[in-house]
Amino acid sequence: MFARRKFSAAKSLLEFMGLEPGRVHFSWCSSAEAERFATLAKKVVGEVAALGPADYMAKAPLDKVAQ
């Protein structure tokens, strides 16, 4: 319960700062659930990849930093 409350507060703060809700995930998974972990990880990666880069979170575009 404590972790869930902390996560909820952190997610709300990140959303307030402009991070899309789909970029933050929380799930319970036992160390004995390797297949479940792999499935969850692939699902999260797919969802975040579908959102594309979060360029608005960077202070400067990476191509301009190198110059």
PQR file of N, CA, C, O and H, with PARSE charges and radii, in Angstrom:
ATOM      1  N   MET A   1       0.814  -1.197   0.000 -0.4000 1.5000
ATOM      2  CA  MET A   1       0.000   0.000   0.000 -0.0000 2.0000
ATOM      3  C   MET A   1       0.860   1.265   0.000  0.5500 1.7000
ATOM      4  O   MET A   1       0.539   2.235  -0.688 -0.5500 1.4000
ATOM      5  N   PHE A   2       1.938   1.258   0.760 -0.4000 1.5000
ATOM      6  CA  PHE A   2       2.798   2.434   0.843 -0.0000 2.0000
ATOM      7  C   PHE A   2       3.394   2.751  -0.528  0.5500 1.7000
ATOM      8  O   PHE A   2       3.405   3.906  -0.955 -0.5500 1.4000
ATOM      9  H   PHE A   2       2.199   0.470   1.319  0.4000 1.0000
ATOM     10  N   ALA A   3       3.888   1.722  -1.213 -0.4000 1.5000
ATOM     11  CA  ALA A   3       4.484   1.929  -2.531 -0.0000 2.0000
ATOM     12  C   ALA A   3       3.445   2.456  -3.517  0.5500 1.7000
ATOM     13  O   ALA A   3       3.751   3.327  -4.331 -0.5500 1.4000
ATOM     14  H   ALA A   3       3.879   0.784  -0.867  0.4000 1.0000
ATOM     15  N   ARG A   4       2.236   1.942  -3.453 -0.4000 1.5000
ATOM     16  CA  ARG A   4       1.181   2.391  -4.368 -0.0000 2.0000
ATOM     17  C   ARG A   4       0.862   3.863  -4.147  0.5500 1.7000
ATOM     18  O   ARG A   4       0.659   4.601  -5.111 -0.5500 1.4000
ATOM     19  H   ARG A   4       1.987   1.234  -2.792  0.4000 1.0000
ATOM     20  N   ARG A   5       0.813   4.301  -2.888 -0.4000 1.5000
ATOM     21  CA  ARG A   5       0.540   5.718  -2.604 -0.0000 2.0000
ATOM     22  C   ARG A   5       1.675   6.600  -3.102  0.5500 1.7000
ATOM     23  O   ARG A   5       1.441   7.661  -3.680 -0.5500 1.4000
ATOM     24  H   ARG A   5       0.978   3.701  -2.104  0.4000 1.0000
ATOM     25  N   LYS A   6       2.903   6.155  -2.874 -0.4000 1.5000
ATOM     26  CA  LYS A   6       4.070   6.926  -3.331 -0.0000 2.0000
ATOM     27  C   LYS A   6       4.079   7.027  -4.859  0.5500 1.7000
ATOM     28  O   LYS A   6       4.355   8.086  -5.422 -0.5500 1.4000
ATOM     29  H   LYS A   6       3.093   5.293  -2.404  0.4000 1.0000
ATOM     30  N   PHE A   7       3.773   5.907  -5.516 -0.4000 1.5000
ATOM     31  CA  PHE A   7       3.734   5.907  -6.969 -0.0000 2.0000
ATOM     32  C   PHE A   7       2.645   6.846  -7.479  0.5500 1.7000
ATOM     33  O   PHE A   7       2.870   7.604  -8.422 -0.5500 1.4000
ATOM     34  H   PHE A   7       3.549   5.046  -5.059  0.4000 1.0000
ATOM     35  N   SER A   8       1.484   6.799  -6.868 -0.4000 1.5000
ATOM     36  CA  SER A   8       0.380   7.657  -7.281 -0.0000 2.0000
ATOM     37  C   SER A   8       0.763   9.131  -7.160  0.5500 1.7000
ATOM     38  O   SER A   8       0.454   9.931  -8.043 -0.5500 1.4000
ATOM     39  H   SER A   8       1.301   6.183  -6.101  0.4000 1.0000
ATOM     40  N   ALA A   9       1.426   9.483  -6.077 -0.4000 1.5000
ATOM     41  CA  ALA A   9       1.855  10.868  -5.881 -0.0000 2.0000
ATOM     42  C   ALA A   9       2.906  11.255  -6.922  0.5500 1.7000
ATOM     43  O   ALA A   9       2.852  12.348  -7.486 -0.5500 1.4000
ATOM     44  H   ALA A   9       1.677   8.833  -5.359  0.4000 1.0000
ATOM     45  N   ALA A  10       3.860  10.360  -7.176 -0.4000 1.5000
ATOM     46  CA  ALA A  10       4.904  10.650  -8.160 -0.0000 2.0000
ATOM     47  C   ALA A  10       4.309  10.774  -9.558  0.5500 1.7000
ATOM     48  O   ALA A  10       4.704  11.657 -10.320 -0.5500 1.4000
ATOM     49  H   ALA A  10       3.904   9.471  -6.718  0.4000 1.0000
ATOM     50  N   LYS A  11       3.370   9.906  -9.904 -0.4000 1.5000
ATOM     51  CA  LYS A  11       2.739   9.958 -11.219 -0.0000 2.0000
ATOM     52  C   LYS A  11       1.965  11.264 -11.395  0.5500 1.7000
ATOM     53  O   LYS A  11       2.021  11.885 -12.457 -0.5500 1.4000
ATOM     54  H   LYS A  11       3.049   9.188  -9.285  0.4000 1.0000
ATOM     55  N   SER A  12       1.250  11.674 -10.361 -0.4000 1.5000
ATOM     56  CA  SER A  12       0.510  12.938 -10.430 -0.0000 2.0000
ATOM     57  C   SER A  12       1.460  14.114 -10.635  0.5500 1.7000
ATOM     58  O   SER A  12       1.171  15.017 -11.420 -0.5500 1.4000
ATOM     59  H   SER A  12       1.205  11.169  -9.499  0.4000 1.0000
ATOM     60  N   LEU A  13       2.574  14.105  -9.944 -0.4000 1.5000
ATOM     61  CA  LEU A  13       3.560  15.177 -10.092 -0.0000 2.0000
ATOM     62  C   LEU A  13       4.134  15.195 -11.503  0.5500 1.7000
ATOM     63  O   LEU A  13       4.259  16.260 -12.107 -0.5500 1.4000
ATOM     64  H   LEU A  13       2.809  13.372  -9.306  0.4000 1.0000
ATOM     65  N   LEU A  14       4.481  14.031 -12.029 -0.4000 1.5000
ATOM     66  CA  LEU A  14       5.031  13.962 -13.383 -0.0000 2.0000
ATOM     67  C   LEU A  14       4.017  14.430 -14.421  0.5500 1.7000
ATOM     68  O   LEU A  14       4.379  15.116 -15.376 -0.5500 1.4000
ATOM     69  H   LEU A  14       4.379  13.166 -11.538  0.4000 1.0000
ATOM     70  N   GLU A  15       2.750  14.062 -14.240 -0.4000 1.5000
ATOM     71  CA  GLU A  15       1.710  14.523 -15.156 -0.0000 2.0000
ATOM     72  C   GLU A  15       1.538  16.043 -15.057  0.5500 1.7000
ATOM     73  O   GLU A  15       1.336  16.715 -16.069 -0.5500 1.4000
ATOM     74  H   GLU A  15       2.456  13.504 -13.464  0.4000 1.0000
ATOM     75  N   PHE A  16       1.619  16.574 -13.850 -0.4000 1.5000
ATOM     76  CA  PHE A  16       1.531  18.024 -13.656 -0.0000 2.0000
ATOM     77  C   PHE A  16       2.661  18.736 -14.393  0.5500 1.7000
ATOM     78  O   PHE A  16       2.481  19.834 -14.920 -0.5500 1.4000
ATOM     79  H   PHE A  16       1.784  16.029 -13.029  0.4000 1.0000
ATOM     80  N   MET A  17       3.830  18.093 -14.422 -0.4000 1.5000
ATOM     81  CA  MET A  17       4.999  18.669 -15.085 -0.0000 2.0000
ATOM     82  C   MET A  17       4.938  18.505 -16.603  0.5500 1.7000
ATOM     83  O   MET A  17       5.784  19.050 -17.312 -0.5500 1.4000
ATOM     84  H   MET A  17       3.977  17.201 -13.994  0.4000 1.0000
ATOM     85  N   GLY A  18       3.951  17.761 -17.115 -0.4000 1.5000
ATOM     86  CA  GLY A  18       3.781  17.648 -18.550 -0.0000 2.0000
ATOM     87  C   GLY A  18       4.070  16.286 -19.149  0.5500 1.7000
ATOM     88  O   GLY A  18       3.972  16.118 -20.364 -0.5500 1.4000
ATOM     89  H   GLY A  18       3.263  17.319 -16.539  0.4000 1.0000
ATOM     90  N   LEU A  19       4.423  15.315 -18.329 -0.4000 1.5000
ATOM     91  CA  LEU A  19       4.698  13.974 -18.834 -0.0000 2.0000
ATOM     92  C   LEU A  19       3.388  13.244 -19.072  0.5500 1.7000
ATOM     93  O   LEU A  19       2.520  13.228 -18.200 -0.5500 1.4000
ATOM     94  H   LEU A  19       4.502  15.452 -17.342  0.4000 1.0000
ATOM     95  N   GLU A  20       3.233  12.636 -20.253 -0.4000 1.5000
ATOM     96  CA  GLU A  20       2.001  11.924 -20.560 -0.0000 2.0000
ATOM     97  C   GLU A  20       1.804  10.756 -19.602  0.5500 1.7000
ATOM     98  O   GLU A  20       2.778  10.115 -19.205 -0.5500 1.4000
ATOM     99  H   GLU A  20       3.938  12.649 -20.962  0.4000 1.0000
ATOM    100  N   PRO A  21       0.562  10.468 -19.224 -0.5600 1.5000
ATOM    101  CA  PRO A  21       0.289   9.356 -18.300  0.2800 2.0000
ATOM    102  C   PRO A  21       0.768   8.007 -18.826  0.5500 1.7000
ATOM    103  O   PRO A  21       1.110   7.130 -18.032 -0.5500 1.4000
ATOM    104  N   GLY A  22       0.800   7.821 -20.130 -0.4000 1.5000
ATOM    105  CA  GLY A  22       1.221   6.551 -20.710 -0.0000 2.0000
ATOM    106  C   GLY A  22       2.695   6.251 -20.574  0.5500 1.7000
ATOM    107  O   GLY A  22       3.122   5.135 -20.872 -0.5500 1.4000
ATOM    108  H   GLY A  22       0.523   8.533 -20.775  0.4000 1.0000
ATOM    109  N   ARG A  23       3.490   7.217 -20.131 -0.4000 1.5000
ATOM    110  CA  ARG A  23       4.934   6.999 -19.970 -0.0000 2.0000
ATOM    111  C   ARG A  23       5.301   6.467 -18.584  0.5500 1.7000
ATOM    112  O   ARG A  23       6.455   6.109 -18.344 -0.5500 1.4000
ATOM    113  H   ARG A  23       3.143   8.123 -19.889  0.4000 1.0000
ATOM    114  N   VAL A  24       4.341   6.415 -17.682 -0.4000 1.5000
ATOM    115  CA  VAL A  24       4.619   5.993 -16.309 -0.0000 2.0000
ATOM    116  C   VAL A  24       3.754   4.782 -15.986  0.5500 1.7000
ATOM    117  O   VAL A  24       2.530   4.836 -16.110 -0.5500 1.4000
ATOM    118  H   VAL A  24       3.404   6.705 -17.876  0.4000 1.0000
ATOM    119  N   HIS A  25       4.387   3.694 -15.576 -0.4000 1.5000
ATOM    120  CA  HIS A  25       3.660   2.459 -15.289 -0.0000 2.0000
ATOM    121  C   HIS A  25       4.080   1.891 -13.942  0.5500 1.7000
ATOM    122  O   HIS A  25       5.221   2.053 -13.509 -0.5500 1.4000
ATOM    123  H   HIS A  25       5.381   3.650 -15.476  0.4000 1.0000
ATOM    124  N   PHE A  26       3.146   1.230 -13.294 -0.4000 1.5000
ATOM    125  CA  PHE A  26       3.412   0.568 -12.021 -0.0000 2.0000
ATOM    126  C   PHE A  26       2.708  -0.778 -12.042  0.5500 1.7000
ATOM    127  O   PHE A  26       1.525  -0.857 -12.374 -0.5500 1.4000
ATOM    128  H   PHE A  26       2.219   1.098 -13.645  0.4000 1.0000
ATOM    129  N   SER A  27       3.417  -1.823 -11.693 -0.4000 1.5000
ATOM    130  CA  SER A  27       2.808  -3.147 -11.669 -0.0000 2.0000
ATOM    131  C   SER A  27       3.504  -4.004 -10.624  0.5500 1.7000
ATOM    132  O   SER A  27       4.710  -3.883 -10.407 -0.5500 1.4000
ATOM    133  H   SER A  27       4.378  -1.759 -11.423  0.4000 1.0000
ATOM    134  N   TRP A  28       2.745  -4.859  -9.988 -0.4000 1.5000
ATOM    135  CA  TRP A  28       3.304  -5.804  -9.032 -0.0000 2.0000
ATOM    136  C   TRP A  28       3.775  -7.032  -9.782  0.5500 1.7000
ATOM    137  O   TRP A  28       3.062  -7.553 -10.640 -0.5500 1.4000
ATOM    138  H   TRP A  28       1.765  -4.958 -10.163  0.4000 1.0000
ATOM    139  N   CYS A  29       4.968  -7.495  -9.464 -0.4000 1.5000
ATOM    140  CA  CYS A  29       5.507  -8.672 -10.136 -0.0000 2.0000
ATOM    141  C   CYS A  29       6.488  -9.359  -9.192  0.5500 1.7000
ATOM    142  O   CYS A  29       7.394  -8.722  -8.655 -0.5500 1.4000
ATOM    143  H   CYS A  29       5.547  -7.071  -8.768  0.4000 1.0000
ATOM    144  N   SER A  30       6.305 -10.640  -8.999 -0.4000 1.5000
ATOM    145  CA  SER A  30       7.193 -11.427  -8.142 -0.0000 2.0000
ATOM    146  C   SER A  30       8.455 -11.805  -8.910  0.5500 1.7000
ATOM    147  O   SER A  30       8.445 -11.872 -10.139 -0.5500 1.4000
ATOM    148  H   SER A  30       5.569 -11.157  -9.435  0.4000 1.0000
ATOM    149  N   SER A  31       9.533 -12.052  -8.183 -0.4000 1.5000
ATOM    150  CA  SER A  31      10.770 -12.485  -8.837 -0.0000 2.0000
ATOM    151  C   SER A  31      10.609 -13.873  -9.458  0.5500 1.7000
ATOM    152  O   SER A  31      11.415 -14.274 -10.298 -0.5500 1.4000
ATOM    153  H   SER A  31       9.540 -11.998  -7.185  0.4000 1.0000
ATOM    154  N   ALA A  32       9.586 -14.596  -9.054 -0.4000 1.5000
ATOM    155  CA  ALA A  32       9.320 -15.926  -9.611 -0.0000 2.0000
ATOM    156  C   ALA A  32       8.457 -15.857 -10.875  0.5500 1.7000
ATOM    157  O   ALA A  32       8.154 -16.892 -11.468 -0.5500 1.4000
ATOM    158  H   ALA A  32       8.932 -14.270  -8.371  0.4000 1.0000
ATOM    159  N   GLU A  33       8.063 -14.662 -11.290 -0.4000 1.5000
ATOM    160  CA  GLU A  33       7.187 -14.495 -12.446 -0.0000 2.0000
ATOM    161  C   GLU A  33       7.944 -13.903 -13.636  0.5500 1.7000
ATOM    162  O   GLU A  33       7.634 -12.806 -14.100 -0.5500 1.4000
ATOM    163  H   GLU A  33       8.309 -13.821 -10.809  0.4000 1.0000
ATOM    164  N   ALA A  34       8.927 -14.635 -14.114 -0.4000 1.5000
ATOM    165  CA  ALA A  34       9.767 -14.134 -15.200 -0.0000 2.0000
ATOM    166  C   ALA A  34       8.960 -13.874 -16.468  0.5500 1.7000
ATOM    167  O   ALA A  34       9.153 -12.845 -17.117 -0.5500 1.4000
ATOM    168  H   ALA A  34       9.180 -15.526 -13.736  0.4000 1.0000
ATOM    169  N   GLU A  35       8.072 -14.776 -16.828 -0.4000 1.5000
ATOM    170  CA  GLU A  35       7.278 -14.584 -18.045 -0.0000 2.0000
ATOM    171  C   GLU A  35       6.369 -13.372 -17.922  0.5500 1.7000
ATOM    172  O   GLU A  35       6.219 -12.605 -18.874 -0.5500 1.4000
ATOM    173  H   GLU A  35       7.915 -15.611 -16.301  0.4000 1.0000
ATOM    174  N   ARG A  36       5.764 -13.196 -16.755 -0.4000 1.5000
ATOM    175  CA  ARG A  36       4.885 -12.037 -16.528 -0.0000 2.0000
ATOM    176  C   ARG A  36       5.691 -10.748 -16.633  0.5500 1.7000
ATOM    177  O   ARG A  36       5.243  -9.774 -17.239 -0.5500 1.4000
ATOM    178  H   ARG A  36       5.887 -13.819 -15.982  0.4000 1.0000
ATOM    179  N   PHE A  37       6.887 -10.748 -16.037 -0.4000 1.5000
ATOM    180  CA  PHE A  37       7.736  -9.564 -16.100 -0.0000 2.0000
ATOM    181  C   PHE A  37       8.088  -9.231 -17.553  0.5500 1.7000
ATOM    182  O   PHE A  37       8.002  -8.075 -17.969 -0.5500 1.4000
ATOM    183  H   PHE A  37       7.250 -11.539 -15.544  0.4000 1.0000
ATOM    184  N   ALA A  38       8.485 -10.249 -18.319 -0.4000 1.5000
ATOM    185  CA  ALA A  38       8.858 -10.022 -19.713 -0.0000 2.0000
ATOM    186  C   ALA A  38       7.671  -9.485 -20.509  0.5500 1.7000
ATOM    187  O   ALA A  38       7.829  -8.583 -21.332 -0.5500 1.4000
ATOM    188  H   ALA A  38       8.555 -11.188 -17.981  0.4000 1.0000
ATOM    189  N   THR A  39       6.489 -10.037 -20.267 -0.4000 1.5000
ATOM    190  CA  THR A  39       5.290  -9.583 -20.959 -0.0000 2.0000
ATOM    191  C   THR A  39       4.973  -8.133 -20.605  0.5500 1.7000
ATOM    192  O   THR A  39       4.667  -7.329 -21.486 -0.5500 1.4000
ATOM    193  H   THR A  39       6.360 -10.769 -19.599  0.4000 1.0000
ATOM    194  N   LEU A  40       5.045  -7.799 -19.318 -0.4000 1.5000
ATOM    195  CA  LEU A  40       4.779  -6.425 -18.884 -0.0000 2.0000
ATOM    196  C   LEU A  40       5.800  -5.455 -19.465  0.5500 1.7000
ATOM    197  O   LEU A  40       5.446  -4.364 -19.913 -0.5500 1.4000
ATOM    198  H   LEU A  40       5.293  -8.452 -18.602  0.4000 1.0000
ATOM    199  N   ALA A  41       7.065  -5.857 -19.455 -0.4000 1.5000
ATOM    200  CA  ALA A  41       8.118  -4.985 -19.974 -0.0000 2.0000
ATOM    201  C   ALA A  41       7.907  -4.711 -21.458  0.5500 1.7000
ATOM    202  O   ALA A  41       8.041  -3.570 -21.900 -0.5500 1.4000
ATOM    203  H   ALA A  41       7.353  -6.743 -19.091  0.4000 1.0000
ATOM    204  N   LYS A  42       7.577  -5.744 -22.233 -0.4000 1.5000
ATOM    205  CA  LYS A  42       7.337  -5.557 -23.670 -0.0000 2.0000
ATOM    206  C   LYS A  42       6.128  -4.657 -23.903  0.5500 1.7000
ATOM    207  O   LYS A  42       6.138  -3.823 -24.809 -0.5500 1.4000
ATOM    208  H   LYS A  42       7.467  -6.671 -21.874  0.4000 1.0000
ATOM    209  N   LYS A  43       5.095  -4.822 -23.093 -0.4000 1.5000
ATOM    210  CA  LYS A  43       3.896  -3.998 -23.230 -0.0000 2.0000
ATOM    211  C   LYS A  43       4.225  -2.525 -22.951  0.5500 1.7000
ATOM    212  O   LYS A  43       3.816  -1.641 -23.704 -0.5500 1.4000
ATOM    213  H   LYS A  43       5.088  -5.499 -22.357  0.4000 1.0000
ATOM    214  N   VAL A  44       4.953  -2.271 -21.881 -0.4000 1.5000
ATOM    215  CA  VAL A  44       5.313  -0.896 -21.513 -0.0000 2.0000
ATOM    216  C   VAL A  44       6.194  -0.269 -22.585  0.5500 1.7000
ATOM    217  O   VAL A  44       5.977   0.879 -22.974 -0.5500 1.4000
ATOM    218  H   VAL A  44       5.285  -2.989 -21.269  0.4000 1.0000
ATOM    219  N   VAL A  45       7.184  -1.011 -23.064 -0.4000 1.5000
ATOM    220  CA  VAL A  45       8.067  -0.487 -24.109 -0.0000 2.0000
ATOM    221  C   VAL A  45       7.265  -0.138 -25.358  0.5500 1.7000
ATOM    222  O   VAL A  45       7.495   0.901 -25.976 -0.5500 1.4000
ATOM    223  H   VAL A  45       7.360  -1.944 -22.748  0.4000 1.0000
ATOM    224  N   GLY A  46       6.330  -1.001 -25.727 -0.4000 1.5000
ATOM    225  CA  GLY A  46       5.488  -0.731 -26.892 -0.0000 2.0000
ATOM    226  C   GLY A  46       4.643   0.515 -26.726  0.5500 1.7000
ATOM    227  O   GLY A  46       4.533   1.327 -27.645 -0.5500 1.4000
ATOM    228  H   GLY A  46       6.144  -1.846 -25.225  0.4000 1.0000
ATOM    229  N   GLU A  47       4.042   0.667 -25.547 -0.4000 1.5000
ATOM    230  CA  GLU A  47       3.194   1.839 -25.300 -0.0000 2.0000
ATOM    231  C   GLU A  47       3.996   3.130 -25.302  0.5500 1.7000
ATOM    232  O   GLU A  47       3.557   4.138 -25.856 -0.5500 1.4000
ATOM    233  H   GLU A  47       4.132   0.007 -24.800  0.4000 1.0000
ATOM    234  N   VAL A  48       5.165   3.104 -24.686 -0.4000 1.5000
ATOM    235  CA  VAL A  48       5.995   4.314 -24.644 -0.0000 2.0000
ATOM    236  C   VAL A  48       6.557   4.619 -26.025  0.5500 1.7000
ATOM    237  O   VAL A  48       6.629   5.783 -26.420 -0.5500 1.4000
ATOM    238  H   VAL A  48       5.523   2.286 -24.236  0.4000 1.0000
ATOM    239  N   ALA A  49       6.953   3.591 -26.759 -0.4000 1.5000
ATOM    240  CA  ALA A  49       7.464   3.807 -28.116 -0.0000 2.0000
ATOM    241  C   ALA A  49       6.387   4.412 -29.007  0.5500 1.7000
ATOM    242  O   ALA A  49       6.685   5.244 -29.863 -0.5500 1.4000
ATOM    243  H   ALA A  49       6.894   2.646 -26.438  0.4000 1.0000
ATOM    244  N   ALA A  50       5.143   4.000 -28.813 -0.4000 1.5000
ATOM    245  CA  ALA A  50       4.040   4.538 -29.610 -0.0000 2.0000
ATOM    246  C   ALA A  50       3.825   6.029 -29.346  0.5500 1.7000
ATOM    247  O   ALA A  50       3.340   6.751 -30.217 -0.5500 1.4000
ATOM    248  H   ALA A  50       4.901   3.324 -28.117  0.4000 1.0000
ATOM    249  N   LEU A  51       4.182   6.484 -28.158 -0.4000 1.5000
ATOM    250  CA  LEU A  51       4.044   7.906 -27.838 -0.0000 2.0000
ATOM    251  C   LEU A  51       5.122   8.746 -28.517  0.5500 1.7000
ATOM    252  O   LEU A  51       4.945   9.947 -28.717 -0.5500 1.4000
ATOM    253  H   LEU A  51       4.577   5.898 -27.451  0.4000 1.0000
ATOM    254  N   GLY A  52       6.223   8.120 -28.867 -0.4000 1.5000
ATOM    255  CA  GLY A  52       7.324   8.834 -29.512 -0.0000 2.0000
ATOM    256  C   GLY A  52       8.205   9.538 -28.498  0.5500 1.7000
ATOM    257  O   GLY A  52       7.969   9.445 -27.293 -0.5500 1.4000
ATOM    258  H   GLY A  52       6.367   7.144 -28.704  0.4000 1.0000
ATOM    259  N   PRO A  53       9.211  10.235 -28.976 -0.5600 1.5000
ATOM    260  CA  PRO A  53      10.133  10.920 -28.076  0.2800 2.0000
ATOM    261  C   PRO A  53       9.453  12.042 -27.302  0.5500 1.7000
ATOM    262  O   PRO A  53       8.519  12.675 -27.793 -0.5500 1.4000
ATOM    263  N   ALA A  54       9.925  12.273 -26.110 -0.4000 1.5000
ATOM    264  CA  ALA A  54       9.406  13.356 -25.273 -0.0000 2.0000
ATOM    265  C   ALA A  54      10.359  14.541 -25.391  0.5500 1.7000
ATOM    266  O   ALA A  54      11.016  14.919 -24.421 -0.5500 1.4000
ATOM    267  H   ALA A  54      10.684  11.758 -25.711  0.4000 1.0000
ATOM    268  N   ASP A  55      10.427  15.116 -26.575 -0.4000 1.5000
ATOM    269  CA  ASP A  55      11.363  16.213 -26.837 -0.0000 2.0000
ATOM    270  C   ASP A  55      11.120  17.429 -25.955  0.5500 1.7000
ATOM    271  O   ASP A  55      12.061  18.147 -25.616 -0.5500 1.4000
ATOM    272  H   ASP A  55       9.894  14.809 -27.363  0.4000 1.0000
ATOM    273  N   TYR A  56       9.881  17.665 -25.587 -0.4000 1.5000
ATOM    274  CA  TYR A  56       9.560  18.844 -24.792 -0.0000 2.0000
ATOM    275  C   TYR A  56      10.157  18.770 -23.391  0.5500 1.7000
ATOM    276  O   TYR A  56      10.204  19.781 -22.690 -0.5500 1.4000
ATOM    277  H   TYR A  56       9.117  17.082 -25.863  0.4000 1.0000
ATOM    278  N   MET A  57      10.614  17.589 -22.970 -0.4000 1.5000
ATOM    279  CA  MET A  57      11.223  17.445 -21.646 -0.0000 2.0000
ATOM    280  C   MET A  57      12.708  17.815 -21.675  0.5500 1.7000
ATOM    281  O   MET A  57      13.293  18.078 -20.624 -0.5500 1.4000
ATOM    282  H   MET A  57      10.575  16.768 -23.540  0.4000 1.0000
ATOM    283  N   ALA A  58      13.326  17.841 -22.856 -0.4000 1.5000
ATOM    284  CA  ALA A  58      14.740  18.173 -22.970 -0.0000 2.0000
ATOM    285  C   ALA A  58      14.922  19.685 -22.948  0.5500 1.7000
ATOM    286  O   ALA A  58      14.076  20.425 -23.450 -0.5500 1.4000
ATOM    287  H   ALA A  58      12.851  17.628 -23.709  0.4000 1.0000
ATOM    288  N   LYS A  59      16.024  20.140 -22.365 -0.4000 1.5000
ATOM    289  CA  LYS A  59      16.292  21.577 -22.297 -0.0000 2.0000
ATOM    290  C   LYS A  59      16.708  22.123 -23.654  0.5500 1.7000
ATOM    291  O   LYS A  59      16.386  23.261 -23.995 -0.5500 1.4000
ATOM    292  H   LYS A  59      16.711  19.539 -21.957  0.4000 1.0000
ATOM    293  N   ALA A  60      17.428  21.307 -24.432 -0.4000 1.5000
ATOM    294  CA  ALA A  60      17.856  21.741 -25.761 -0.0000 2.0000
ATOM    295  C   ALA A  60      17.899  20.506 -26.663  0.5500 1.7000
ATOM    296  O   ALA A  60      18.194  19.408 -26.190 -0.5500 1.4000
ATOM    297  H   ALA A  60      17.690  20.382 -24.155  0.4000 1.0000
ATOM    298  N   PRO A  61      17.610  20.671 -27.943 -0.5600 1.5000
ATOM    299  CA  PRO A  61      17.691  19.527 -28.858  0.2800 2.0000
ATOM    300  C   PRO A  61      19.107  18.958 -28.857  0.5500 1.7000
ATOM    301  O   PRO A  61      20.082  19.707 -28.805 -0.5500 1.4000
ATOM    302  N   LEU A  62      19.214  17.648 -28.915 -0.4000 1.5000
ATOM    303  CA  LEU A  62      20.516  17.007 -28.835 -0.0000 2.0000
ATOM    304  C   LEU A  62      21.427  17.406 -29.972  0.5500 1.7000
ATOM    305  O   LEU A  62      22.637  17.499 -29.765 -0.5500 1.4000
ATOM    306  H   LEU A  62      18.421  17.039 -28.957  0.4000 1.0000
ATOM    307  N   ASP A  63      20.910  17.646 -31.163 -0.4000 1.5000
ATOM    308  CA  ASP A  63      21.755  18.024 -32.281 -0.0000 2.0000
ATOM    309  C   ASP A  63      22.359  19.415 -32.100  0.5500 1.7000
ATOM    310  O   ASP A  63      23.406  19.711 -32.676 -0.5500 1.4000
ATOM    311  H   ASP A  63      19.927  17.571 -31.331  0.4000 1.0000
ATOM    312  N   LYS A  64      21.716  20.269 -31.310 -0.4000 1.5000
ATOM    313  CA  LYS A  64      22.249  21.619 -31.075 -0.0000 2.0000
ATOM    314  C   LYS A  64      23.236  21.644 -29.920  0.5500 1.7000
ATOM    315  O   LYS A  64      24.056  22.559 -29.836 -0.5500 1.4000
ATOM    316  H   LYS A  64      20.866  20.029 -30.842  0.4000 1.0000
ATOM    317  N   VAL A  65      23.178  20.658 -29.023 -0.4000 1.5000
ATOM    318  CA  VAL A  65      24.096  20.603 -27.887 -0.0000 2.0000
ATOM    319  C   VAL A  65      25.502  20.323 -28.362  0.5500 1.7000
ATOM    320  O   VAL A  65      26.456  20.865 -27.804 -0.5500 1.4000
ATOM    321  H   VAL A  65      22.512  19.915 -29.090  0.4000 1.0000
ATOM    322  N   ALA A  66      25.659  19.497 -29.374 -0.4000 1.5000
ATOM    323  CA  ALA A  66      26.975  19.100 -29.870 -0.0000 2.0000
ATOM    324  C   ALA A  66      27.702  20.257 -30.566  0.5500 1.7000
ATOM    325  O   ALA A  66      28.926  20.220 -30.687 -0.5500 1.4000
ATOM    326  H   ALA A  66      24.884  19.056 -29.827  0.4000 1.0000
ATOM    327  N   GLN A  67      26.993  21.259 -31.014 -0.4000 1.5000
ATOM    328  CA  GLN A  67      27.623  22.362 -31.765 -0.0000 2.0000
ATOM    329  C   GLN A  67      28.311  23.329 -30.896  0.5500 1.7000
ATOM    330  O   GLN A  67      28.882  24.303 -31.387 -0.5500 1.4000
ATOM    331  H   GLN A  67      25.998  21.290 -30.916  0.4000 1.0000
TER
END
